[in-house]
Amino acid sequence: MVTSMKSDGLVARADVAAVRRTYAGLTNRQLGRFAEYHVTMALVRGGLDVYTPAIDDRGIDLIARLGTAHYVEIQVKATRGLKYVFMRKQVFPIHPNRYLAYVHFGGDDEPTIYLVPSTVWQVPDDLFVS
């Protein structure tokens, strides 16, 4: 059960399953933003400090601090179902501090996060092609 306060001060209760919105109803932009927040909270739960750039023009959605003076840059991509994800080399260069956070939305379950270092593209294979 979820309890919320109405503007008139009365408490309303609702069954979470009854009011739950499915991911299928989200636009692509909403899904992407949801994925960014989902990854942020997963990293915070893991004990990392997470920052967001003021402007997203370099393919960096999040910056996470791993320790003193050690930061990683994260590009978040989300899909419904298993689909091909295209990473432009101009905004996703191969670098030890650059990661892809691929968020898979499969049905109404909690999304799955795959954190992939960009260095896997140095030696392409069947899964990570260049």
N, C-alpha and C positions, 0 to 999 in steps of 0.2 A: 504494500500500500504506500501511496505517496500522500503526504500531507502538505497543503499549501495554504497561505493566508490570502483571503480575498480582500478587496479594497474596503469592504464594509466591516472587516474584522472577523468575519466568520471563517471557520476552518472548513475546507473542502477536502474530501478524501476521494481518491480515484484508484482504480486497479491499474497498475502499470501496464499490464498486457493490453488493456482496453484502450489506452491512450498512446501506446507506443507507435511511433512513426517508422515505417520501413525505409531502408536506404534507397529502395527503388524509387521512392517519391522525391528524392533529392535531385536537383540539377547537377550538371557536371561541376560547376563552380562551387556549389554547396558541398558536394562530395569531397572535392579537393581541399576545401577549407576545413571540413570535418576531419579529414585525414591528417592535416597539419596539426590540429589540436590534439588528435588522438596520439600521434607520435610524440608531441611535446609532453603530454601527461605521462606517457610510458617512460620517457627518459627521466622526467622529474621523479617518478616513483622509483626509478633505479638509482636515484641519488645524484643525478647530474644537474648542473645549472644550464638552462636553455634560454637562448636569446633569439629574437626575430629581427632581421634587418629592417630598417625604416623603408627601404625601397627594394623591390624584388626585380632587379634588372640584370642580375648576374647568375641566375639559376640557383641561388642560395635561399632556401626557405627558412632554415634554422641553423643556429650555431650552438654547439654544445661544448661546455668546458669539461674536459676529462680530468684535469689536474692543474696544478700551477703552470700557467703559461702554455697549456696544451689544449688547443681547440680543434674541433672538426666542423666542416661545413656539410650540411645535409640538404639534399634536394628531395622533396616528397612527391611521389606519384601515386595515384590511386586508380583502381579499376574495379568495375563490377564483373565478377567472373574472372577467369584466367585469360588475359589478353596480352598482346605484344605491347611493350612499353618502349617508346623511342626516346633516347637521350641524345640531344644535339651536342656534338663535341665542342662547339663554340662556347656553350654555357655549362658544360659538364666535362671539364678536362680531367684526365687521369692524374691523380695526385694522392699520396698516402693519407692526406687529411680530408679527402672528399668522399662522401657516402651517398648512396641512394637509399631512401626509406620507401620501399614499395609496400603499399597498403592494399591488401586484397579484401574486398567486400563480397562475401559469399552468402547470399540470403540475408536473414535478419540476425545472424549470430554476430558476436563482436568481431570486428575486422582483425585480420592477421597482419602483423608487421614483419617485413623481411628487411633487415639492415645489411646492405651490400656495399663493400668497399669498391671504389671506382677502379682500383688496381686489378680487379678480375678481368677487365677488358684489355689488359696488356697482352694476355694470351687468350684470344677468343676461342670458344668451344661451341658446342651445340646449343647451350643455354644462353651464354653471353657472347653475342656476335658483335663484330665491329664493322 
